[in-house]
Amino acid sequence: MEAALEQATQQGAESAKLEVKSSRAALAAAKVEGAKELPKGSVVGFLKMMAEGAPLWKLCAGKGKWQQRFLALTPGPPAAAKSLTWSTDAKYMGRRIFGRPTCVDIKEVVQISFGAEALPAGQRDKETEPWCCFSVWTPKRSFHFKAENEKIAENFVLGLSRLCPGSKPIFRSQLLLQRALGKLGPDAKSRAAVLSKALRQAAASRSPL
């Protein structure tokens, strides 16, 4: 049994390595060819969406409040992405005027995280949809964002974790598992209560009238 477990672990590790290599290769190609020229379903889809940008919210560290922003990778394809940039409005992304964009160099990013655990301690219990939240970490500070829906958050998390050379890649299976757990509840006790209730309801629905 131990031998079989070890073999399965090795196979999983090799599979993860292959996914990372294919992701890096696709991103390298995207920088030259442009996202629209690359195969559908690869990480280039994340790259394309991030280059187009999306409206979301950014947590103001000083006030502890969410502020509406527009977030995007800059510059977009076919140029190589260099920064994660945000501004008060999409129209300011390329201008040096009031509302000018703020950015972080993707080479400075050391970690991408998601879910309630990524947020500051005082903010975690306030979020009703923590699976829409993600954070970008550098050695100097962190930046916390909240997307309008879980798909936008997923694209940024998976895409940035592969694009930023200093960040450990996050796999979709990891994200889906954490999202599912988050929807069940913030901790093991509340998740158990939700599952128990669901089982009782399922049993009741099968009971004869």
C-alpha positions, 0 to 999 in steps of 0.5 A: 500500500505504501508503494502504491501511495508513493507511486500515486504521489510521484505521478501527481507531482509529475502531472503538476510539473507538466501543467506548469511547463505547458502554462509557461510555454503558452504564456511565452508564446502569448507575449509574441503572438498575442492571446487571440492567436493561441489555443482556446482553453490554455492559460492564454485565456486568462492572459487575454481577460487580464489584458482587457481588464475588469471593474472590481474593488480594491481594499484601502488599507488605511480606511479598511473600505473597498473602493471601486477600481479598474484592474488590468495587465499592462501593456496588453498583447502582443507586448509582454505584460509588465505590470498589474495596473489599477485606476479609478476608471478604465479611461485613465489607464493610459493617461498621466492625469488625475486618477492616474493608474497605480501599478505593481511590477509582476517581477516583484510579486512573490505570491498570489492568494485567494479566499477569506484567508488572504484578507486582513484579519479584521476583514475576513468575517465581513465578506459574504462572498470571500471566494471572489477575493484575491491578494497580490503580495510583494516583499514590501506590501500586499494588495487586496481585490474583490471581483464582481463574480467568481469567474473574474476572480478565478481568471486573475488568480490562475493567470497571475499565479502563472505569469508572475515569475516569483509566484507559485502556480495555483491549479484550478483544482485547488481553487475549486476546492477552496471555493467549495469549502468557503461556500459551505462555511468559514470553519469546520464546525459551520461546514459540518452543520451545513452538510448535516442539514443537507443530509437531513433534507435529502433524507426527508425528501426520500421519505414516503408521504 
